[in-house]
């Protein structure tokens, strides 16, 4: 492995584990969300500029409050409420595709999905989420920036920057594709009365990851399915170790180990390398969201979380394959 790759993997493992472990020790709400934010920050080739991060933080605060207000006002009117959720999802994709990036798109989807869902359960809890999502973003951003300072990244070459800038696609077509996949899932989730917020967070991430992989539908579906199976397998192994040693140090060491291992896998030439980044976020959501706080029902929680995430992943990936068949990323030429 190249020296730069080793530094990148070390930076990822230390940063994500730092956010997660501090969240556990401090009783920090939504520490898993903060850890996932850190993973997204640290998988980037360079630190997010301070001005860009400040805009992202202000954007997250404004978005969460707007989502809370609109959801609170229209929650007594189910049809209008669901229409607003669908509009919010589409606008989130439009914002992401316009050049804002994956992380702003994920935050926008959280505002469009998680806040309205929690408003239906408890406005007091929803208001707590409004504050803690931006605070977790700030927490993750601070730790990630610190990691890039302590373990600097090499400047991107002109060729690397050119490769990123040349990534072309039809933005309107991609928005339609992502909306056709995600909006039906959200409608089914809300109508069924489901309340697993981390599943909505997972779907927000999965939607963005699918958008970033504009290859043939079946190829992408296979890659994402592999990533989520890998993340679920890592989670199950971690659960079993946690049962043997149910102390707070166990999830911290496990988090560091699977971030280090999957990070190294992502930098390798192995067949599963492309799935490693998504597997990290899946493992954080499935395992990390189930072990804090510790309880006697950890096994039940872990099984439930795996089933919830697996069901969501299956729905979204199958929907993506169907949509790709009828509405591909690039319009197919008529057969001659």
N, C-alpha and C positions, 0 to 999 in steps of 0.2 A: 504494500500500500504506500502511495506517495506521502511525503511529509505533510503536505497541505491537507490531504484526506484524513490523516491521523489527527491533525489539529482540529479539523472540522468535527470529527466524531467525538473527540474529547470535549470540545466546546458544547456540543449537543447534549451529551450525557450529563456533564456537570451542571449545565444551565437548567435542563428540565428537572433533574433530581433536586437541584437547589430550590426551585419554585415549589415543587411538590412536598419536599420535606419541611420547608418553612411553613407551608400551609398546614401540614399535619401538626407540627409543634405549636403553632399559634392558634390552632382551631380556625383557620382562615376559611370562610365560606367559599364554596365553589373552587377549591384549590385545584381540582382536576381540570377545570376550564382554564385556569391560569397556566397549568403545566402544558396543556395542548397549545395555548397561545405561544408559550415559550418554544415549543417544538416547531411551530410554524415560523417564528422569528429566526430560530437558529438553523433551520434547514436552508435559509436564504444564503447566497454567496457572500453577502456583506451585511453589516449592521444597517438598520433602517435609519436614515438621517433624522436628526432631532426635530427639524421643522415638520417633516412628514409624519413623525410619530405624534407630535403635538396636535396636528390636524386630525389624525386618526382617533386620538383620545377624545378631543372635543366632539368629533363626529359621533363617537359611540355614546357619549353622554346625551347629546341632543336626540339621537335616534331612539334611545331607550325611553326617554321621557315622552317623546311624541307617540311612540308605540303604546306606552302605558295610558296616556290620556285618551287616545282614540279607542283603544280596547275597552277602557272603563266606560266611555260614553256609549259605545255601540254594543256592548255585551248583552243588553236586554233584547236586541234585535238580531236573532240568529242568522238570517239570510244576509243582512247588510254586513254583519260581523265577518262571516265567511268570505264575502266578496272582498272586504278590506284585507283579509289575510292573503287571499290570492293575489290581489294587487300589490301588496307588500312584497310577496315572493318574487313577482315579476320585476318590480322596481329594483330589488336587491340584485337580481341577475343582470339587469341593465347597468346598474352601478359598477358591478364587478367587471363586466365585459367592456365597459367604456374605457378601461385602463386603470381602474382603481386598484386592482390586484385581488389575490385570493383572500387575504386576511380581512380587508374591508368588506368583501362580499360575504364572508362567513359571519362577521359581526352584524351586517345588515339582515342576513337570514335569521340570526338569533333574535333580533328585534321583531322580525316579521312572524316568527314561529313561537319562540319560548315565552315572550312576555304575554301575548294574547292567550296562550294556553294556561298560564298561571293566573291570569286575571279571572278566568272562568272558575278557578278553584278558590282563590283568595287574593283580594286586592292588596292586602297587607304584605303577603309573601311576594307578590309581583313587584311591589315597590322596593322590597329588599333586593330583588334580582336587578332592578333598575340601577341601584347603587353599586352592587358588587361585581357586575360584569365589567364596567369601566375600571373599577379598582383592580380587578384581576388582570385586565389588560395593562394597566399602569405597572403593576407588580412584575408581570412577565416581561414587559418592555425594559424595565430597569435592570433586571437580572440578565436579560439577553444582551443589552448594551454593555454591561459590565463584563460579560463573557468575551465579547468581541474586543474589548479593551485589554483584558488579561491574556487572551489568546487571539492575536490579530489574524485577519484573513488576508491572503495575498490579493492585490488589486486585480480586477478582472481585465483580461486582455481585450484588445480591440475585436478580435475574432469572436470571443464569447459574447461581448455586448452586441455585436452585429447579429449573431445567431438568435439572440433573444428578441431583438427588434424586428427580425424578419419573419417571426411567427405570424402567419396570416390566416384569417378565417372570416367568415361572414358573421358579423356580430348579431344581426337580427335573426339569422337562422339558428345560431347557438342559443340565443335567449329563448326562442320558441322551443327548442329541443329540451333545454333544462326545465322550462316551465311545464312542459307536457309530462315530464318525469316526476317533478317534485310536487306540483299543485295537487294532483290526485291523491298522493300519499298524505299530504297535509289535511285535505278535506276528510279523508277516511279517518285520520287520527283524531281530528276534532269531533267529528260526528259520533265516533265510537266512545267518546268520553275518556280516552286514554290520557295519562298524566305523567308519563316517564320523560322528564325534561331532557335527560342525557341522550335519549333516543333521538329527539328533535335536533339536539346539538350534533349528534353523529350524522344525521341526514344532511344537515347544513354542510358539514365537512365533505361528505361523500359527493354531494352535488357539485361542489367546487372542484374536487379531485377528478370527477368524470369530465368536467368541462376542460380541464387542463390536459386531457389525454384524447385528442381528437382523431384517433386512429379508427379503424373499422370497429363497428359496434361489438362484435363477438370477441375480438381481440382485447378491447378495453374491458369488457365484462369479465373475461377470464382473468385479466390482470387484477382487477379490483376484487374479484371473488377470492383469488389467491391471497391478496393482501389481507383481507378480512379474516380468512381462515387462519393465516399465519398469526395475526394479532390475537384471534380467539384462542389458538393453541398456546401461545405464550401466556395468555391470561389464565388459562386452566392450570398450567404448570405452576404459575405464581400462587394461585389459590391453594393448591396442594401444599406448597412450601409454607404458606401462611398458616395453614392448619397445624403444621408441625411446630412452627415457632410463631405463635400469635402475639408478638410484641411489636412496638411501633418502629423499631429499627429494621424489621423484616421488609416491609413495603418500600422503605427508603433504599435499602441495598438492592432489592429486586428491580426497582425502577431504574437505578443506575446501571445494573447489569443488562437489562433488556434494551435500554437505550444505547448502551455501548455496543452490544451484540448486533442489534438491528441496524444501528448506524454504520457499523463496519460492513455488514452485509450489503447495505445500500451503495457503498463505495467499491464493492468487489465486482468481479465479472461473473458471479454466480447467476443461474437462471432466475432466482428469486430476488435479485438485487432491486429490480424496479418496484417490487411490492413492499420493500422495507420501510419506506417513509410513511405510507398509509398504515402499515402494520403497527408502527409506534403509536399513532393517534388512536387506533382501535384498541390497543392494549391499555393505553392510559384511560380511555373512557370506560372500558369494560371492567378491568381490574381495579384501577385507581378509584373509580366511582363507587365500588362495592365494599372496599375495605375501610373506608373512613366515614363515620367513626366505627371503631371495632365493636362487634356485637356477637352474641351467641348464634345469630342467624346469618353469619357471613356466608356459609355454604349455600343457603337458600337464596340470598341476595345475589350471589355470583351466578348461580344457575339461571335465575330470572333475568339478570342483566344480559347474559350470553344469548338467551332465547329472544329477548327483545331486540337486541342489536342484530342478531342473525335474521330475524323476520324482516326488520327494516332494510337490511342490506339486500336480502333476496328480492323484496318488492321493488326497490329502486333499480337494482341491476337488471332484473327481468324487464321492467318498464323501459329502461334505457335501450335494451336490445330491440324491443318492439318498436320504439320510436325511431331508432337508427335504421330499421328496415324500411320504414315508410317516409322518414324525414332525415336522411343522412347528413353528416357534417358538411359534405360537399355534394352538390347536386350531381347525380349520376348522369352521364351522357346516354342518350338514347342509343340502343343497340342498332347497329347498321345491318 
